[in-house]
């Protein structure tokens, strides 16, 4: 029996506040957030998720202090080095959505190598949104003179079934605007570094209780 595709998107929010609440620098929260991402990627296929898109760094995040941005880029490099081979072994395909031309050297080349090394993964498609803007993605697709919703979706990516946002905030923050047109939303007060498999399972349990009508009636 073919597994039904399930696309979950996560806005990984609250790293800095998590760290500051403990009297630690914000970078410590981002490091803890990487561990939360690792836990989530490991749990996702077991819970029936086939595509997982995570908001790692928005185009607006370049406005943050230079030191914090450097720390985030260093964490991204470390994630690629540590996780690429493991994901390849475990059937996880990784791809990046967002701009690549503004990423500092050597990240663009590392991203290419990561995608090539994991391209055969069938268990889970992990999409990392880095230097990403939903509005910019739509503008870029529109420049190609798309003529239908289907063509737009083909350029932007698969529809999202469930969007999860951590830290208690309740907004989409320019994330997957087109793809989330009929997504369900799950907001949790838990900061991202504390998020784990049990939280993901709870969000999916909530999602599966929803009556998704896509504009039609319940009948």
Secondary structure, 3 states (H helix, E strand, C coil): CCCCCCEEEEECCCHHHHHHCCCCCHHHHHHHHHHHHHHHHHHHHHHCCCEEEEEEEEHHHHHCCHHHHHHHHHHHHHHHHHHHHHHHHCCEEEEEECCCCCCCCCHHHHHHHHHHHHCCCCCEEEEEEEEECHHHHHHHHHCCCCCCHHHHHHHHCCCCCEEEECCCCCCCCCCCCCCCCCCEEEECCCCHHHCCHHHHHHHHHHHHCCCCCCCCCCC
